[in-house]
């Protein structure tokens, strides 16, 4: 804690010396908090099934020390719906649920807080890297620009307002990189001041701990972090020798290993110990199941393409070389990687999944196209280790998503979000720096014109205002239009359906219950909203019918694919209006009547659930 306190004390001192910048930064941090925390339980309009699964298993751990399948204190992953989610977010939820009980707000708060802290983390990263891109006097300007970009990022806000594990993992990666930069910086200081020895070791351990926690929090981080590690080691080498390619590299390499052998050994041992459970289970479903389900490497199309090209060419040597299945897969992956740089994805409509984007905005703001372009040019021209770090991080953050079937994918590449924000901030700062040079070169302005210093302030205020207007426009869409257009993507109506079922159960306790699965995971929603005792679910696991971890039966409940599976006889039934209509048609010639009791509508006032009774007599 002391090392982190010292870091923030230094940052606070820089802010104190620049009071105007400090006011802007504090205001932006507060805005970031409001955008991420306000109306959290009702916006998005309902919890997605992944959120209720995270919440109920955390509730189960809190109450029984086991997940709802009965696994005691899972370390690597929770079975959940058979997709084996990394355990980090589940355990992060436990204290929130202990205080707030099992609720939508409790499930979303860890991600919201992580998203808020990530804004501050991006600002700290900009503060650490500023001297590599600009003169010292622009350090706080870059910091403020980074906080502005991150605070008003639609991408960042969207993924801070749901129970997304990736948001917490992204925070851990940010903290890991901050710690690594402090570690490598301290190493340089220790070479001239032995009194500092030991401080860098604490930063090293902090970096390993945070990066390791990311691997226990989100699936893709289990590939992103190992991809980032070589880049971080190269940064250490670069900062130690002032160049990536110093003269006499072999001799310097030997000296580097000798001088840092204790830290290297500590890093390797600590990293292996922390990731050992993941490594041991590498080939088990707890680690590999999700990758197997989503990987493009398991598709047959590239193999069929390779075979057809070779066959058409008569299996010539050239066709076997240039149409080899590995090259075909490589082209597919390269194309998927590049898809994440498409203008429509970044600036126009965003991810095609409505849970990942409001569909009327890109993942970034419209004005970011200018800042991003300028920032990329600055980074390429500086050729510093900081640019290397950002480039390596960007590639590592996108590669895992490029190996999956759905691209571009805003959620899976969120760990690269800090890089995008830093590039935007560098672009903003460079434009302001050039404007400052231009204004300074002008002759004395007329008496009625504003002072030169004020002119730069007005330009900076215009940049801030442009972002505020755009994020305000986005928020209006997100809070007004988005819930009505895409409420069903968030399974709106489940809470009301569960309430209606419980009201009927109070008067018909002996009747069996049938709920259709067409809207996804009804058993988990029922347990979540009724706060069902997890020990009852764990006991039912022994006799329940399951579909890849999803319960198909629970006590009197049957969760069915369609109403055709419902036997003719008295029962409580919940189904979509279409399924209910089919049920009524099936019962036309039967001595049983389907009586609707509650019609549940979505955010667009369209019916999504019909809850009612099957009875031999109409009351």
C-alpha positions in Angstrom: 0.0 0.0 0.0 2.9 2.4 0.8 4.2 2.1 -2.8 0.8 2.9 -4.3 0.4 5.8 -1.8 3.7 7.2 -2.9 2.7 7.0 -6.6 -0.5 8.8 -6.1 1.2 11.4 -3.8 3.5 12.3 -6.7 0.6 12.5 -9.1 -1.3 14.6 -6.6 1.6 17.0 -6.3 1.7 17.4 -10.1 -2.1 18.1 -10.1 -1.6 20.6 -7.2 0.9 22.5 -9.3 -1.6 22.7 -12.2 -4.8 23.7 -10.4 -6.8 24.3 -13.6 -5.9 20.9 -14.9 -6.7 19.4 -11.5 -10.2 20.9 -11.5 -10.8 19.4 -15.0 -9.4 16.0 -14.1 -11.5 15.8 -10.9 -14.6 16.9 -12.8 -14.0 14.3 -15.4 -13.5 11.5 -12.9 -16.7 12.4 -11.2 -18.5 12.4 -14.6 -17.0 9.0 -15.3 -18.4 7.7 -12.0 -21.9 9.1 -12.7 -22.0 7.6 -16.2 -21.0 4.2 -14.8 -23.0 4.1 -11.5 -26.3 6.0 -12.0 -29.5 3.9 -12.4 -27.3 0.8 -12.5 -30.0 -1.7 -11.5 -32.4 -0.6 -14.3 -30.0 0.4 -17.1 -29.5 -1.9 -19.0 -33.2 -2.7 -18.4 -32.7 -6.2 -17.0 -29.9 -8.6 -16.2 -28.6 -10.9 -19.0 -28.5 -14.6 -18.1 -24.7 -14.5 -17.6 -25.2 -11.8 -15.0 -27.8 -13.8 -13.0 -25.5 -16.9 -13.2 -22.6 -14.9 -11.8 -24.8 -13.5 -9.1 -26.4 -16.8 -8.0 -23.2 -18.7 -7.9 -21.6 -16.0 -5.8 -24.7 -16.1 -3.5 -24.3 -19.9 -3.3 -20.6 -19.5 -2.4 -21.5 -16.9 0.3 -24.2 -19.2 1.8 -22.7 -22.6 1.5 -19.1 -22.5 0.3 -20.1 -24.3 -2.9 -21.4 -23.3 -6.3 -24.9 -24.3 -7.3 -23.6 -27.5 -8.8 -22.0 -28.4 -5.4 -18.4 -27.8 -6.3 -16.5 -26.6 -3.2 -14.7 -23.2 -3.5 -13.8 -23.5 -7.2 -10.5 -21.9 -8.0 -9.9 -22.0 -11.7 -13.5 -21.8 -13.0 -17.1 -22.2 -12.1 -19.1 -24.8 -14.1 -22.1 -22.4 -14.4 -24.0 -23.4 -17.7 -21.2 -25.9 -18.6 -19.1 -23.1 -20.1 -16.7 -22.9 -17.1 -16.4 -19.2 -16.3 -13.2 -18.0 -14.6 -13.6 -17.7 -10.9 -12.4 -14.1 -10.2 -15.7 -12.2 -10.8 -17.6 -14.7 -8.7 -15.4 -14.0 -5.7 -15.4 -10.3 -6.3 -19.2 -10.4 -6.1 -19.3 -12.1 -2.7 -18.8 -9.0 -0.5 -21.2 -6.9 -2.6 -23.9 -9.6 -2.2 -23.1 -9.9 1.5 -23.9 -6.2 1.9 -26.6 -5.6 -0.8 -28.1 -9.1 -0.9 -28.6 -10.9 -4.2 -29.7 -8.1 -6.6 -29.0 -6.7 -10.0 -27.2 -3.8 -8.5 -24.9 -6.0 -6.5 -24.0 -8.1 -9.6 -23.1 -5.0 -11.6 -21.3 -2.9 -9.0 -17.9 -4.7 -9.3 -17.8 -4.0 -13.0 -19.0 -0.5 -12.6 -16.4 0.3 -9.9 -13.7 -1.4 -12.0 -14.7 0.7 -15.0 -14.5 3.8 -13.0 -11.1 2.9 -11.6 -10.0 2.1 -15.1 -10.5 5.7 -16.1 -8.1 6.8 -13.3 -5.8 4.0 -14.3 -5.6 5.2 -17.9 -4.8 8.7 -16.5 -2.0 7.3 -14.4 -0.6 5.4 -17.5 -0.6 8.6 -19.5 1.2 10.4 -16.7 3.8 7.7 -16.6 4.4 7.7 -20.4 4.0 11.4 -21.1 7.7 12.2 -21.1 8.3 9.7 -23.9 6.0 11.7 -26.3 6.0 15.3 -25.2 8.0 17.9 -23.3 7.7 17.8 -19.5 5.3 20.8 -19.4 2.7 18.7 -21.4 2.7 15.9 -18.9 -0.5 17.0 -17.1 -2.1 17.9 -20.4 -1.7 14.4 -21.6 -3.0 13.0 -18.3 -6.1 15.2 -18.5 -6.7 14.2 -22.2 -6.4 10.5 -21.2 -9.0 10.9 -18.4 -11.2 12.8 -20.8 -11.0 10.1 -23.5 -11.6 7.3 -21.0 -14.4 9.0 -19.0 -16.4 9.8 -22.1 -15.8 6.6 -24.0 -19.1 4.9 -25.0 -17.1 1.6 -25.2 -15.9 2.0 -21.6 -19.3 3.1 -20.3 -21.2 0.3 -22.0 -19.1 -2.4 -20.5 -19.0 -0.8 -17.0 -22.8 -1.0 -16.7 -23.3 -4.8 -16.9 -21.9 -7.7 -14.9 -19.0 -8.1 -17.3 -16.0 -10.1 -16.0 -13.8 -8.5 -18.8 -14.2 -5.1 -17.2 -12.6 -6.3 -14.0 -9.9 -8.2 -15.9 -9.1 -5.0 -17.9 -8.6 -3.1 -14.6 -6.2 -5.8 -13.4 -4.2 -5.6 -16.6 -4.0 -1.8 -16.3 -2.8 -2.1 -12.7 -0.3 -4.8 -13.8 1.2 -2.5 -16.5 1.3 0.5 -14.1 3.2 -1.7 -11.6 5.5 -3.0 -14.3 6.5 0.5 -15.4 7.2 1.4 -11.8 9.2 -1.7 -11.4 11.4 -1.1 -14.4 11.8 2.6 -13.5 12.9 1.7 -10.0 15.4 -0.8 -11.4 17.1 2.2 -13.2 17.1 4.2 -10.0 18.5 1.3 -7.9 21.6 1.1 -10.2 22.7 4.5 -8.8 21.1 4.3 -5.3 21.2 1.1 -3.4 19.0 2.6 -0.7 16.1 2.0 -3.1 16.7 -1.7 -3.4 13.6 -3.7 -2.5 11.1 -1.1 -3.6 11.3 -2.4 -7.2 10.7 -6.0 -5.9 7.4 -4.9 -4.4 6.3 -3.4 -7.7 7.4 -6.6 -9.5 5.3 -8.7 -7.2 2.3 -6.3 -7.6 2.5 -6.5 -11.4 2.6 -10.3 -11.4 -0.3 -10.5 -8.9 -2.5 -8.2 -11.0 -1.8 -9.9 -14.3 -2.4 -13.2 -12.6 -5.7 -12.0 -11.3 -6.7 -11.0 -14.8 -6.2 -14.6 -15.9 -8.5 -15.8 -13.1 -11.2 -13.3 -14.1 -11.7 -13.5 -17.9 -11.2 -16.3 -20.4 -9.4 -14.3 -23.1 -7.0 -12.9 -20.5 -5.5 -16.4 -20.2 -4.1 -15.8 -23.6 -3.7 -12.0 -23.5 -1.5 -11.9 -20.4 1.0 -14.6 -21.7 1.2 -12.6 -25.0 1.9 -9.4 -23.1 4.6 -10.8 -20.9 7.4 -11.0 -23.6 6.6 -7.4 -24.5 6.9 -6.3 -20.9 10.2 -8.1 -20.6 11.5 -6.4 -23.7 10.5 -3.0 -22.2 12.6 -3.9 -19.1 15.5 -4.6 -21.4 15.0 -1.5 -23.4 14.8 0.8 -20.4 17.9 -0.8 -18.9 20.0 -0.3 -22.0 18.4 2.7 -23.7 17.7 0.8 -26.9 16.0 -2.4 -28.1 19.2 -3.2 -30.1 22.2 -1.9 -28.1 25.8 -2.7 -29.2 27.3 -5.9 -27.9 23.9 -7.5 -27.1 25.3 -10.9 -26.1 27.6 -9.4 -23.4 24.9 -7.0 -22.3 22.4 -9.9 -22.1 24.7 -11.9 -19.9 25.2 -8.9 -17.7 21.5 -8.2 -17.6 20.8 -11.8 -16.5 23.5 -11.7 -13.9 22.4 -8.3 -12.5 18.7 -9.2 -12.4 18.8 -12.9 -11.7 17.1 -12.5 -8.3 14.2 -10.6 -9.8 14.0 -12.9 -12.8 13.9 -16.0 -10.6 11.3 -14.4 -8.3 9.2 -13.4 -11.3 9.3 -16.9 -12.9 8.6 -18.7 -9.6 5.8 -16.4 -8.5 4.2 -16.5 -12.0 4.3 -20.3 -12.1 2.9 -20.7 -8.6 0.1 -18.3 -9.3 -0.9 -19.8 -12.7 -0.1 -23.5 -11.7 -3.8 -24.4 -11.2 -4.6 -23.0 -14.7 -1.6 -24.8 -16.3 -2.5 -28.1 -14.6 -6.1 -27.9 -15.9 -5.0 -26.7 -19.4 -6.5 -29.7 -21.2 -9.6 -30.0 -19.0 -13.0 -28.4 -19.7 -12.5 -25.9 -16.8 -9.9 -24.1 -19.0 -10.5 -25.3 -22.6 -14.3 -25.6 -22.9 -15.0 -22.0 -23.9 -12.2 -21.9 -26.4 -13.4 -25.1 -27.9 -16.9 -23.7 -28.3 -15.8 -20.4 -29.9 -12.5 -21.1 -31.7 -12.2 -20.6 -35.5 -9.6 -23.3 -35.4 -12.3 -25.9 -35.1 -14.1 -24.8 -38.2 -14.2 -27.1 -41.2 -14.6 -24.4 -43.9 -10.9 -23.4 -44.1 -9.9 -27.1 -44.4 -12.5 -27.6 -47.2 -11.2 -24.5 -48.9 -7.7 -25.7 -48.8 -8.6 -29.1 -50.1 -10.7 -27.7 -53.0 -8.0 -25.3 -54.1 -5.4 -28.1 -54.1 -7.7 -30.5 -55.9 -8.5 -27.9 -58.6 -4.7 -27.4 -59.1 -4.1 -31.1 -59.4 -2.3 -31.2 -56.0 0.7 -29.4 -57.5 3.6 -28.5 -55.2 2.7 -24.8 -55.4 -0.9 -25.5 -54.4 0.2 -27.6 -51.5 2.5 -24.8 -50.3 0.3 -21.8 -50.9 -3.1 -23.4 -50.2 -2.0 -25.3 -47.2 -4.6 -25.4 -44.5 -2.4 -23.6 -42.1 -2.0 -20.7 -44.5 -5.8 -20.6 -45.1 -6.4 -20.5 -41.4 -3.7 -17.8 -41.1 -5.5 -15.7 -43.7 -8.8 -16.1 -41.9 -7.3 -15.1 -38.6 -5.5 -12.1 -40.2 -8.7 -10.9 -41.7 -10.5 -11.3 -38.4 -7.8 -9.3 -36.7 -8.0 -6.5 -39.2 -11.8 -6.4 -38.9 -11.4 -4.7 -35.5 -10.1 -1.7 -37.3 -13.1 -1.2 -39.5 -14.5 2.3 -39.5 -18.1 1.1 -39.0 -17.1 -0.9 -36.0 -15.0 1.9 -34.4 -16.9 5.0 -35.3 -20.4 4.3 -36.9 -22.4 1.4 -35.6 -20.2 -0.6 -33.3 -20.4 -4.3 -32.4 -23.4 -5.9 -34.1 -24.4 -7.5 -30.8 -26.9 -5.0 -29.2 -25.6 -5.9 -25.7 -22.2 -4.6 -26.8 -23.3 -1.4 -28.5 -26.3 0.9 -28.8 -26.0 0.3 -32.6 -26.3 4.0 -33.5 -22.7 4.8 -32.3 -19.4 3.1 -32.8 -17.2 1.9 -30.0 -15.5 5.3 -30.1 -16.8 8.9 -30.5 -17.0 10.4 -34.0 -14.2 13.0 -33.2 -11.9 10.2 -32.1 -11.1 9.4 -35.7 -9.0 12.6 -35.8 -7.3 12.1 -32.5 -6.7 8.4 -33.1 -5.0 9.1 -36.5 -2.8 11.9 -35.1 -1.9 9.8 -32.1 -0.9 6.8 -34.2 1.4 9.1 -36.3 3.0 10.6 -33.1 3.6 7.1 -31.7 5.2 5.8 -34.9 7.4 8.9 -35.2 8.7 8.9 -31.6 9.9 5.2 -31.8 10.2 5.0 -28.1 9.8 2.0 -25.8 6.4 3.5 -24.8 5.2 3.2 -28.4 6.5 -0.4 -28.5 4.5 -1.1 -25.3 1.3 0.3 -26.7 1.6 -1.5 -30.0 2.4 -4.8 -28.3 -0.5 -4.4 -25.9 -2.9 -3.6 -28.7 -1.9 -6.7 -30.7 -2.0 -8.9 -27.7 -5.4 -7.6 -26.8 -6.9 -8.3 -30.2 -5.3 -11.6 -31.1 -7.5 -13.8 -28.9 -10.7 -12.3 -30.3 -9.3 -13.0 -33.8 -9.2 -16.7 -33.0 -13.0 -16.8 -32.4 -15.9 -17.1 -34.8 -17.7 -13.8 -34.1 -15.7 -10.7 -35.2 -15.3 -7.8 -34.7 -16.0 -8.4 -31.0 -16.0 -5.4 -28.6 -16.2 -7.4 -25.5 -13.3 -9.8 -26.2 -10.9 -6.9 -27.1 -11.8 -4.7 -24.2 -8.4 -5.4 -22.6 -7.0 -3.4 -25.5 -9.3 -0.4 -24.6 -6.6 1.4 -22.5 -4.4 1.5 -25.6 -7.1 3.1 -27.7 -7.7 5.7 -25.0 -4.0 6.5 -24.7 -3.7 6.9 -28.5 -6.6 9.2 -28.6 -5.1 11.3 -25.7 -1.8 11.5 -27.5 -3.6 12.8 -30.6 -5.5 15.4 -28.6 -2.3 16.6 -26.9 -0.3 16.8 -30.1 -3.0 18.9 -31.8 -3.1 21.3 -28.8 0.8 21.4 -28.8 0.9 22.3 -32.5 -1.9 24.9 -31.9 0.2 26.3 -29.1 3.2 26.6 -31.4 1.1 28.3 -34.1 -0.4 30.8 -31.7 3.0 31.6 -30.2 4.4 32.3 -33.6 1.6 34.8 -34.5 2.3 38.5 -34.1 0.7 40.4 -31.2 -3.1 40.0 -31.4 -5.3 43.0 -31.7 -6.3 44.6 -28.4 -9.9 43.3 -28.6 -8.8 39.8 -29.3 -8.1 37.3 -26.5 -4.6 36.8 -25.1 -2.6 34.0 -26.7 -2.7 31.9 -23.5 -6.5 32.2 -23.4 -6.7 31.2 -27.0 -5.1 27.9 -26.2 -7.5 27.5 -23.2 -10.5 28.1 -25.5 -9.3 25.5 -27.9 -8.8 22.9 -25.1 -12.2 23.8 -23.8 -13.7 23.2 -27.2 -12.1 19.7 -27.3 -13.6 18.9 -23.9 -17.0 20.3 -24.9 -17.0 18.2 -28.1 -16.6 15.1 -26.1 -19.2 16.1 -23.6 -21.7 16.8 -26.3 -21.1 13.5 -28.0 -21.3 11.4 -24.8 -24.4 13.3 -23.8 -25.9 12.4 -27.2 -24.9 8.8 -26.7 -26.3 8.8 -23.1 -29.6 10.0 -24.4 -29.8 7.2 -26.9 -28.5 4.7 -24.3 -31.0 5.6 -21.6 -34.0 6.4 -23.8 -34.0 4.7 -27.2 -31.8 1.7 -26.5 -33.9 0.0 -23.8 -37.0 0.2 -26.0 -35.3 -1.1 -29.1 -33.1 -3.8 -27.6 -34.7 -4.6 -24.2 -35.3 -8.3 -25.3 -31.5 -8.7 -25.7 -31.4 -8.3 -21.9 -34.2 -10.8 -21.2 -36.7 -8.2 -20.1 -39.7 -9.7 -18.4 -38.2 -12.5 -16.4 -38.6 -10.8 -13.1 -42.3 -10.1 -13.7 -42.8 -13.6 -15.0 -41.3 -15.1 -11.8 -43.5 -12.8 -9.6 -46.6 -14.0 -11.6 -45.6 -17.6 -11.1 -45.0 -17.2 -7.4 -48.5 -15.6 -7.0 -50.1 -18.5 -8.7 -48.1 -21.0 -6.7 -49.4 -19.5 -3.5 -52.9 -20.6 -4.4 -52.0 -23.8 -6.3 -49.1 -25.3 -4.4 -49.6 -28.9 -5.6 -49.6 -28.1 -9.4 -46.6 -28.9 -11.6 -45.0 -25.9 -13.3 -43.8 -25.7 -16.9 -41.6 -22.8 -18.2 -40.3 -22.6 -21.8 -36.6 -22.2 -22.4 -36.8 -20.2 -25.6 -35.7 -17.0 -23.9 -32.9 -18.6 -22.1 -32.0 -20.1 -18.7 -35.3 -19.9 -16.9 -34.1 -22.0 -13.9 -31.3 -19.6 -13.1 -33.6 -16.6 -13.3 -36.1 -18.3 -11.0 -33.4 -19.0 -8.4 -32.0 -15.5 -8.7 -35.3 -13.6 -8.3 -36.6 -15.8 -5.5 -33.2 -16.1 -3.8 -33.7 -19.9 -3.6 -31.7 -21.6 -0.9 -28.6 -22.8 -2.8 -28.5 -26.0 -0.7 -31.8 -27.0 -2.3 -30.4 -26.6 -5.7 -27.2 -28.5 -4.8 -29.4 -31.4 -3.5 -31.6 -31.3 -6.6 -28.4 -31.6 -8.8 -28.3 -35.3 -7.9 -31.7 -36.1 -9.5 -32.3 -33.3 -11.9 -32.1 -33.6 -15.7 -29.4 -31.3 -17.1 -28.5 -29.9 -20.5 -24.7 -29.0 -20.4 -25.0 -27.7 -16.8 -28.4 -26.1 -17.3 -31.2 -27.5 -15.1 -34.2 -28.9 -17.0 -36.0 -29.9 -13.8 -36.1 -28.6 -10.3 -38.6 -29.8 -7.7 -42.1 -29.2 -9.3 -40.6 -27.2 -12.2 -39.9 -28.5 -15.7 -38.1 -26.2 -18.1 -39.2 -27.2 -21.6 -38.2 -26.3 -25.2 -41.9 -26.0 -26.3 -45.4 -26.4 -25.0 -45.6 -29.6 -26.9 -43.7 -31.2 -24.0 -46.4 -30.1 -21.5 -48.8 -33.0 -20.6 -52.5 -32.4 -20.8 -53.6 -31.8 -17.2 -53.7 -29.2 -14.5 -50.5 -27.1 -14.3 -49.0 -23.6 -14.0 -47.5 -22.6 -17.3 -45.3 -19.7 -18.5 -44.6 -19.3 -22.2 -44.1 -16.8 -25.0 -47.3 -15.5 -26.6 -46.5 -17.7 -29.7 -46.0 -20.8 -27.6 -49.1 -20.0 -25.6 -51.2 -19.7 -28.8 -49.9 -23.1 -29.9 -50.8 -24.6 -26.5 -54.4 -23.3 -26.8 -54.6 -24.8 -30.3 -53.4 -28.2 -29.0 -56.0 -28.1 -26.2 -59.0 -27.3 -28.4 -60.3 -30.9 -28.3 -59.0 -31.7 -24.8 -61.0 -31.5 -21.5 -58.4 -28.9 -20.3 -58.5 -25.1 -20.7 -55.5 -22.8 -20.9 -56.4 -19.7 -18.9 -54.0 -16.7 -19.2 -53.6 -14.9 -15.9 -50.7 -12.4 -16.5 -49.4 -10.9 -19.8 -45.8 -9.7 -19.3 -44.6 -7.0 -21.8 -41.2 -5.7 -22.6 -39.8 -2.2 -22.7 -41.5 -1.6 -26.1 -44.9 -2.7 -24.6 -44.8 -5.9 -26.7 -45.9 -9.2 -24.9 -43.0 -11.5 -24.0 -44.5 -13.9 -21.5 -48.0 -15.3 -20.9 -48.4 -16.9 -17.4 -51.5 -18.9 -16.7 -53.2 -22.1 -15.6 -54.2 -25.3 -17.3 -57.3 -26.5 -15.5 -60.2 -28.9 -16.1 -62.6 -26.2 -15.2 -62.5 -22.5 -15.9 -62.9 -20.7 -12.6 
